[in-house]
Amino acid sequence: MPLPQLPELVSFIESLPEPHILCDRHYRILAANAAYRMSFGDQQPIVGRTCFDVSHHFSAPCDRSGETCPLKRSLGSGQRERMLHLHHTPQGEAYVNIELSPVRDGDGQIVYFVEKMEPVAVARGLSHAQGLVGRAPAFKRMLELVARVAPSDATALLLGESGTGKELLAKAIHDASRRAGQPFVAVDCSGLPETLFESEIFGHERGAFTGASARRIGLVEAAGGGTLFLDEVGDIPLGMQVKLLRLLETGAYRRVGSVEPRQANIRLISATHRDLRAMVEAGSFRQDLYFRLNTFPVALPPLRDRRADIPLLAASLLSRVAPERKLAIAGESLNLLGRHDYPGNVRELRNILERASLMCDGETIRPEHLPEELRLAVRPAGGAARPTAYDGVRRGRLAQVERETLEQMVAQHRGSRKTLAAALGIGERTLYRKLRQLGLTETLPR
């Protein structure tokens, strides 16, 4: 049976507004449309190169280079595959939603693939002053869920420890949705007393209660057309939970003191650090409300589970807390930051760096600028640190963080060994020794 006509396939993807490429079973790009060339093209030709070379600068397919390969998965499943990848662009690395569809010949055999790319603007793989920052596996798994739920109007429940960035993620979902041009209203439910909760959320009429001297719209109305974010939803009083449930089920609510029903036009995103399922079992949270809120749960990983992201996060957070200064972080300081467990997560890291920027009079954050608890281990009366089993684990973890950091920075660096050493705040000889241990000495010019 004849193969699908290449000119027709090329003409088809060229007519599409989103970035598309056409490739064969051997990863070779046969065509790239104008949208792809504009968004992902570099100074080199695209057609004839492999997709893993253009997108990742890999020398081998993704599944042999530490990434999941959509082409390999599609060959196995025979179906369309979707996933999140970190691609090189002229502006740096960026997360991209991949949708790869197989094209079959008359005998039903897969011969080509059409791959569609949709940039995920709310995240960055490299240090960036705005948006979500990270490239660790736990971060990427979270972002894959965000990429799926954001375009819909589904109710999302963000689950994570304090300081993991739940409000930032809620805003990211809003910004990637069809409601992006409409209001994003955030409410801290833990800060609302029960007596004011209904009035704040639904509004009130004049004279509805003592002190209600004028009509006031509620936050549901203020978020009209956009997104209402209820942070710490586990703190909503039981008496108010039934009214929130009615809002979710019917879209209807009433201002306090009014008998006139109103219709809401909002998307609801909620977040909590509590175990809502345990609260349901204890009778302190309504089961029916829990099921309504838990339509699409997204777990935010604690910082201790994404230590490889600490160098990226640190650089990004420094640019936010001290935007007028070009501060660097010494390698010894990165080591100290990498070994901490961060019970306060990203918020704690931000506070540490803000303090360090105030303590630093120069251009480099050094260990003496960091809090004492990061610099000093527990020591016995004799003065020397007492070795423990934990010390060995910690040293192994620290070595892994250092290795991952160096590998990432070498992969991203386009200058010499000398300039990379300066960026890391260490000597060139020290850098060479570390690169030699990793087998990377031939990667960078002197």
KENU-264418 format. One line per 10 residues: number of its first residue (from 1); for each residue z, y, x of C-alpha. Coordinates in Angstrom, 1 decimal. Example, Ala and Ser with C-alpha at 12.3 -4.5 7.8 and 13.67 -1.06 7.14 Angstrom:
BEGIN
1	7.8 -4.5 12.3 | 7.1 -1.1 13.7
This chain:
BEGIN
1	0.0 0.0 0.0 | -0.8 3.5 1.3 | 2.0 5.7 2.6 | 3.0 8.9 0.8 | 0.7 11.7 1.8 | 2.3 13.8 4.6 | 0.4 17.0 3.7 | 1.7 16.8 0.1 | 5.3 16.2 1.3 | 5.1 19.1 3.8
11	3.7 21.4 1.1 | 6.5 20.3 -1.2 | 9.4 21.1 1.1 | 7.7 24.4 2.2 | 7.9 25.6 -1.4 | 11.6 25.0 -1.7 | 14.0 28.0 -1.2 | 16.7 26.0 0.5 | 16.4 24.8 4.2 | 14.7 21.4 4.2
21	13.3 19.1 6.9 | 11.1 16.0 6.7 | 11.8 13.2 9.2 | 10.9 9.6 9.7 | 13.0 6.4 10.2 | 13.3 7.2 13.9 | 15.0 10.6 13.4 | 11.8 12.5 14.4 | 11.3 15.8 12.5 | 7.8 15.9 11.0
31	8.1 19.2 9.2 | 10.6 22.1 8.7 | 10.2 24.7 5.9 | 10.5 28.4 6.4 | 14.0 28.6 5.1 | 15.1 26.0 7.7 | 13.3 27.8 10.5 | 15.0 31.0 9.5 | 18.5 29.6 9.2 | 18.6 26.9 11.9
41	15.6 27.5 14.2 | 16.1 28.4 17.8 | 13.5 29.5 20.5 | 12.3 25.9 20.9 | 9.8 24.0 18.6 | 11.4 22.0 15.9 | 8.7 19.6 14.8 | 8.6 16.5 17.1 | 12.2 16.7 18.1 | 14.9 14.5 16.7
51	17.3 15.7 14.0 | 20.3 14.9 16.1 | 19.0 17.0 19.0 | 18.2 20.0 16.9 | 21.3 20.0 14.7 | 23.9 18.8 17.1 | 22.4 18.9 20.6 | 23.2 15.2 20.9 | 21.2 12.9 23.1 | 21.8 9.9 20.7
61	21.9 9.5 16.9 | 25.0 10.9 15.1 | 26.6 7.4 14.5 | 26.6 6.8 18.3 | 27.9 10.3 19.1 | 31.0 10.5 17.0 | 29.5 11.7 13.7 | 28.6 9.9 10.5 | 24.8 9.6 10.2 | 23.3 10.3 6.7
71	20.0 8.6 7.7 | 21.7 5.4 8.9 | 23.8 5.4 5.7 | 20.7 5.9 3.5 | 18.9 3.1 5.2 | 21.9 0.8 4.4 | 22.4 2.0 0.8 | 18.8 2.7 -0.1 | 20.1 5.8 -1.9 | 20.6 9.5 -1.5
81	23.5 10.4 0.8 | 25.6 13.5 0.9 | 28.0 14.6 3.6 | 29.4 17.5 5.6 | 28.2 18.1 9.2 | 28.8 20.7 11.8 | 25.4 22.1 12.9 | 24.3 24.4 15.6 | 22.7 27.7 14.4 | 21.5 30.8 16.1
91	24.9 32.4 15.1 | 27.0 29.5 16.5 | 28.3 26.3 15.0 | 28.6 26.2 11.2 | 29.5 23.6 8.5 | 26.6 22.5 6.4 | 26.3 20.3 3.3 | 23.7 17.6 3.9 | 21.8 16.0 1.1 | 19.4 13.3 2.4
101	16.9 11.6 0.1 | 14.8 8.6 1.0 | 11.0 8.6 0.4 | 9.4 5.2 -0.2 | 5.9 3.8 0.1 | 4.1 1.8 -2.6 | 5.9 -1.4 -1.5 | 9.3 0.3 -2.0 | 10.0 0.5 1.7 | 11.7 3.7 3.0
111	9.4 5.5 5.3 | 10.5 9.2 5.3 | 13.6 11.2 4.5 | 13.8 14.7 3.0 | 17.0 16.4 4.2 | 18.4 19.5 2.4 | 20.9 21.8 4.1 | 23.4 24.1 2.4 | 25.6 26.3 4.6 | 29.3 26.3 3.8
121	30.1 29.9 4.4 | 33.9 29.6 3.9 | 34.5 27.6 7.1 | 33.7 27.8 10.8 | 33.7 25.1 13.4 | 34.3 27.6 16.2 | 36.9 30.3 16.5 | 36.0 33.0 14.0 | 37.9 36.1 12.7 | 37.4 35.2 9.1
131	37.5 32.1 6.9 | 38.8 28.6 7.5 | 38.7 27.4 11.1 | 38.7 23.8 12.3 | 36.8 20.8 13.3 | 39.4 18.0 13.5 | 38.7 14.9 11.3 | 41.5 15.7 8.9 | 40.2 19.2 8.4 | 36.6 18.0 7.9
141	37.8 15.5 5.2 | 39.5 18.3 3.4 | 36.4 20.5 3.7 | 34.2 17.7 2.3 | 36.3 17.8 -0.9 | 36.1 21.5 -1.1 | 32.4 21.5 -0.7 | 32.1 19.1 -3.7 | 34.5 20.9 -6.1 | 33.7 24.5 -5.3
151	30.4 24.8 -7.2 | 31.9 23.3 -10.3 | 34.4 24.8 -12.8 | 36.8 21.8 -12.4 | 40.5 22.4 -12.2 | 41.6 21.8 -8.6 | 45.1 21.0 -7.3 | 45.8 21.9 -3.7 | 48.6 19.8 -2.2 | 50.2 20.6 1.1
161	53.2 21.7 3.0 | 54.3 25.3 3.2 | 52.1 27.3 5.6 | 49.0 25.1 5.5 | 46.9 27.8 3.9 | 46.7 26.9 0.2 | 45.9 30.4 -1.0 | 43.2 30.8 1.7 | 41.7 27.5 0.6 | 41.8 28.6 -3.1
171	40.0 31.8 -2.2 | 37.5 29.8 -0.2 | 36.8 27.6 -3.3 | 36.4 30.8 -5.4 | 34.1 32.4 -2.9 | 31.8 29.3 -2.9 | 31.7 29.1 -6.7 | 29.5 30.6 -9.3 | 32.4 33.0 -10.1 | 32.5 34.5 -6.6
181	31.5 38.0 -7.8 | 34.4 38.0 -10.4 | 38.2 38.5 -9.8 | 40.4 36.2 -7.8 | 44.0 36.6 -9.1 | 46.8 34.8 -7.2 | 50.2 34.3 -8.8 | 53.3 33.0 -7.0 | 55.0 31.0 -9.7 | 58.2 30.6 -7.6
191	58.7 34.4 -7.7 | 58.5 34.8 -11.5 | 61.8 34.5 -13.5 | 61.5 32.5 -16.7 | 62.1 35.6 -18.8 | 59.1 37.3 -17.4 | 56.8 34.4 -16.9 | 55.0 34.4 -20.3 | 54.6 38.2 -20.2 | 53.1 38.2 -16.7
201	50.7 35.4 -17.4 | 49.6 36.2 -20.9 | 50.5 39.9 -21.3 | 52.4 41.6 -24.1 | 52.1 44.1 -26.9 | 54.0 47.3 -27.2 | 57.5 46.7 -28.6 | 57.3 42.9 -28.0 | 60.7 43.1 -26.2 | 63.1 45.7 -24.9
211	61.3 47.8 -22.3 | 57.8 46.9 -23.5 | 56.8 50.5 -24.0 | 53.1 49.9 -23.8 | 50.6 47.1 -24.2 | 49.9 45.2 -21.0 | 47.2 42.7 -20.2 | 48.3 39.5 -18.5 | 47.0 37.8 -15.3 | 44.9 35.4 -17.4
221	43.1 38.4 -18.8 | 42.9 40.2 -15.4 | 41.2 37.1 -14.0 | 38.6 37.1 -16.8 | 35.3 35.6 -15.6 | 36.9 34.6 -12.3 | 39.6 32.4 -10.9 | 43.3 32.3 -11.6 | 45.3 30.7 -8.7 | 48.8 29.5 -9.6
231	50.7 28.9 -6.4 | 53.8 26.7 -6.4 | 52.9 25.4 -9.9 | 55.8 23.0 -9.6 | 58.2 25.9 -10.2 | 56.8 26.7 -13.7 | 59.7 26.5 -16.2 | 59.4 23.5 -18.6 | 59.3 25.8 -21.6 | 56.2 27.5 -20.2
241	54.4 24.4 -19.2 | 53.4 23.6 -22.8 | 51.8 27.0 -23.1 | 49.9 26.6 -19.9 | 48.7 23.1 -21.1 | 47.4 24.7 -24.3 | 45.5 27.3 -22.3 | 43.9 24.5 -20.2 | 43.0 22.3 -23.2 | 41.7 25.0 -25.6
251	41.2 28.1 -23.5 | 43.4 30.0 -26.1 | 46.5 32.1 -25.6 | 48.4 34.9 -27.2 | 50.0 38.0 -25.7 | 53.7 38.1 -26.2 | 54.4 39.8 -29.6 | 50.9 39.2 -30.9 | 49.7 36.7 -33.5 | 46.1 37.2 -32.6
261	44.7 34.3 -30.4 | 42.6 35.3 -27.4 | 40.1 33.2 -25.5 | 40.3 32.9 -21.8 | 37.3 32.6 -19.4 | 38.8 31.5 -16.2 | 38.8 28.7 -13.7 | 42.2 27.5 -12.8 | 43.2 26.4 -9.3 | 46.9 25.5 -8.7
271	48.9 24.5 -5.6 | 52.2 23.1 -4.7 | 54.2 21.7 -1.8 | 56.3 19.5 -4.3 | 55.7 15.9 -5.3 | 54.6 16.5 -8.9 | 54.4 12.8 -9.6 | 58.1 12.4 -8.7 | 58.9 15.4 -10.8 | 57.1 13.8 -13.8
281	59.2 10.7 -13.3 | 62.3 12.8 -13.1 | 61.4 14.6 -16.3 | 61.1 18.1 -14.7 | 57.4 18.4 -15.0 | 55.2 17.5 -18.1 | 53.0 14.4 -17.5 | 50.2 15.7 -19.7 | 50.1 19.0 -17.7 | 50.2 17.1 -14.5
291	47.1 15.1 -15.5 | 45.3 18.3 -16.5 | 46.1 20.0 -13.2 | 45.3 17.0 -11.1 | 41.6 16.8 -12.1 | 40.5 17.2 -8.5 | 43.3 17.0 -5.9 | 42.7 18.3 -2.4 | 45.3 17.5 0.3 | 45.7 20.1 3.1
301	46.6 18.4 6.4 | 49.7 19.7 8.3 | 48.9 21.3 11.6 | 50.6 18.4 13.5 | 47.8 16.2 12.1 | 45.0 18.4 13.4 | 46.3 19.4 16.9 | 42.7 19.5 18.3 | 42.2 22.6 16.2 | 45.1 24.5 17.7
311	42.9 26.2 20.4 | 40.4 27.3 17.8 | 43.1 28.5 15.4 | 44.9 30.3 18.1 | 41.9 32.3 19.2 | 41.0 33.1 15.6 | 44.6 34.1 14.7 | 44.9 36.3 17.8 | 41.8 38.2 16.7 | 43.5 38.8 13.4
321	46.9 39.8 14.6 | 45.7 42.0 17.5 | 42.1 43.0 16.5 | 42.0 46.0 18.8 | 42.8 43.9 21.9 | 40.7 41.2 23.6 | 43.5 38.8 24.4 | 43.0 35.4 26.0 | 45.4 32.5 26.1 | 46.3 30.9 29.4
331	45.9 27.1 29.8 | 49.6 26.6 30.2 | 50.3 28.5 27.0 | 47.8 26.3 25.1 | 49.6 23.3 26.5 | 52.9 24.6 25.1 | 51.3 25.5 21.7 | 49.7 22.0 21.6 | 53.0 20.1 21.9 | 54.9 21.9 19.2
341	55.2 20.2 15.8 | 54.9 23.3 13.6 | 57.2 22.7 10.6 | 55.8 26.0 9.3 | 52.2 25.0 10.0 | 49.5 27.6 10.5 | 51.8 30.4 9.2 | 54.2 29.5 12.0 | 51.4 29.5 14.6 | 50.3 32.9 13.4
351	53.9 34.3 13.7 | 54.2 32.9 17.2 | 51.0 34.5 18.3 | 51.8 37.8 16.7 | 55.1 37.9 18.6 | 53.3 36.9 21.8 | 50.8 39.7 21.4 | 53.7 42.2 21.2 | 55.4 40.7 24.2 | 52.2 40.7 26.3
361	51.3 43.9 28.2 | 48.2 42.5 29.8 | 45.2 40.6 28.6 | 46.4 37.0 28.7 | 49.1 35.3 26.7 | 51.3 33.4 29.2 | 54.2 31.0 28.7 | 56.8 33.8 29.2 | 55.3 35.5 26.1 | 56.0 32.5 23.9
371	59.3 31.8 22.1 | 62.0 30.1 24.1 | 62.1 27.0 22.0 | 58.4 26.3 23.0 | 59.1 26.8 26.7 | 62.3 25.0 27.2 | 63.0 21.3 26.7 | 66.6 20.1 25.8 | 68.5 19.8 29.1 | 71.8 18.1 29.9
381	74.6 20.0 31.6 | 73.4 19.0 35.0 | 70.3 21.2 34.6 | 67.5 18.6 34.9 | 65.8 17.4 31.8 | 66.8 13.9 30.7 | 63.7 11.8 30.2 | 63.4 10.1 26.8 | 61.0 7.8 25.1 | 59.8 10.8 23.2
391	58.9 12.6 26.4 | 56.3 9.9 27.2 | 54.8 10.1 23.8 | 54.7 13.9 24.0 | 53.0 13.8 27.4 | 50.4 11.4 26.1 | 49.8 13.6 23.0 | 49.6 16.7 25.2 | 47.1 15.1 27.5 | 45.0 14.1 24.5
401	45.1 17.7 23.2 | 44.1 19.1 26.7 | 41.2 16.6 27.0 | 39.9 17.4 23.5 | 40.2 21.1 24.2 | 38.3 21.0 27.5 | 35.6 18.7 26.1 | 35.0 21.2 23.2 | 35.0 24.3 25.4 | 32.6 22.7 27.9
411	30.3 21.7 25.1 | 30.3 25.2 23.7 | 30.2 27.1 27.1 | 26.9 28.4 28.3 | 28.1 30.1 31.5 | 29.4 29.0 34.9 | 32.5 27.1 35.9 | 34.0 30.4 37.1 | 33.6 32.2 33.8 | 35.1 29.2 31.9
421	38.1 29.1 34.2 | 38.6 32.8 33.6 | 38.4 32.3 29.8 | 41.0 29.5 30.0 | 43.3 31.6 32.2 | 43.4 29.0 35.0 | 42.0 28.9 38.6 | 38.5 27.5 39.2 | 39.9 24.8 41.5 | 42.4 23.7 38.8
431	39.5 23.6 36.3 | 37.3 21.6 38.7 | 40.1 19.0 39.1 | 40.5 18.6 35.4 | 36.7 18.4 34.8 | 36.5 15.7 37.6 | 39.2 13.7 35.8 | 37.1 13.8 32.6 | 33.8 13.1 34.4 | 32.4 16.5 33.4
441	31.9 18.1 36.8 | 28.1 17.9 36.6 | 28.0 19.6 33.2 | 28.6 23.2 34.3 | 27.0 25.2 37.1 | 29.2 26.8 39.7
